Amino acid sequence: MGAGLTGSTIARCLADAGREVLVLERRSEVGGNVRDSRHESGVRIGHHGPHYFRCSSLRIWDFANRFAEFRPVQPRILALVDGTYEDWPITSEMSPASAASISFNGGTNSGRANS
Ligand SMILES: Cc1cc2nc3c(=O)[nH]c(=O)nc-3n(C[C@H](O)[C@H](O)[C@H](O)COP(=O)(O)OP(=O)(O)OC[C@H]3O[C@@H](n4cnc5c(N)ncnc54)[C@H](O)[C@@H]3O)c2cc1C
């Protein structure tokens, strides 16, 4: 019941095991909350919000790659300091001079800016 991730995965596994499967979906489109489509500009747009795929299981990763292409994502946590985005947390790898230039109370700031 339902052609979201759960229903589709169960249906696929049953079909792979040789069972006959009928998926019933109440919407006019499949995918559930992970539904997306490609805009005419070429940009892929999530209908219900953007999604990241994270897993530590090679078996699940191989399964998912049968049906979709993925692009690597490298998330970074940044701190907004005086209007500038800084790497967070501040580590010992940051030079003392750079660390000293960071101000949390309105002073100067020479860190990297990111968008
Ligand atoms: C904005 C947003 C961002 C998210 N980001 C992430 C992310 O980055 N990474 C991540 O892993 N997860 C993310 N999630 C969670 C992820 O989307 C859900 O865990 C996943 O889509 C759930 O899949 P599902 O098949 O269980 O449910 P759904 O996607 O809700 O699918 C259920 C389907 O069943 C259909 N259905 C329901 N009732 C009936 C019925 N009675 N008869 C017929 N059809 C029915 C529905 O129409 C729907 O298509 C996000 C969710 C949202 C909303």
The ligand as a Gaussian input file, in Angstrom:
#p B3LYP/6-31G(d) Opt

LIG

0 1
 C       10.771000      17.833000       3.859000
 C       11.298000      16.437000       4.179000
 C       12.676000      16.210000       4.139000
 C       13.181000      14.950000       4.447000
 N       14.512000      14.735000       4.343000
 C       14.995000      13.493000       4.502000
 C       16.371000      13.219000       4.270000
 O       17.167000      14.110000       3.945000
 N       16.816000      11.935000       4.420000
 C       15.961000      10.912000       4.787000
 O       16.430000       9.771000       4.877000
 N       14.653000      11.133000       5.009000
 C       14.159000      12.394000       4.871000
 N       12.823000      12.625000       5.057000
 C       11.979000      11.503000       5.474000
 C       11.577000      10.668000       4.259000
 O       10.987000      11.485000       3.282000
 C       10.591000       9.624000       4.737000
 O       11.179000       8.834000       5.779000
 C       10.183000       8.673000       3.639000
 O        9.815000       9.370000       2.463000
 C        9.023000       7.857000       4.160000
 O        8.644000       6.984000       3.128000
 P        7.313000       6.182000       3.292000
 O        7.144000       5.341000       2.065000
 O        7.318000       5.476000       4.596000
 O        6.166000       7.285000       3.408000
 P        5.685000       8.340000       2.306000
 O        6.816000       8.948000       1.562000
 O        4.743000       9.238000       3.030000
 O        4.884000       7.455000       1.279000
 C        3.632000       6.907000       1.603000
 C        2.863000       6.770000       0.294000
 O        1.687000       6.043000       0.570000
 C        0.604000       6.701000      -0.030000
 N       -0.576000       6.333000       0.743000
 C       -0.834000       6.648000       2.033000
 N       -2.000000       6.120000       2.417000
 C       -2.496000       5.460000       1.340000
 C       -3.673000       4.707000       1.122000
 N       -4.575000       4.525000       2.099000
 N       -3.850000       4.160000      -0.098000
 C       -2.922000       4.334000      -1.091000
 N       -1.776000       5.042000      -0.930000
 C       -1.575000       5.592000       0.287000
 C        0.947000       8.168000       0.021000
 O        0.255000       8.908000      -0.958000
 C        2.453000       8.139000      -0.255000
 O        2.778000       8.194000      -1.631000
 C       12.292000      13.892000       4.796000
 C       10.903000      14.132000       4.840000
 C       10.407000      15.379000       4.531000
 C        8.906000      15.610000       4.563000

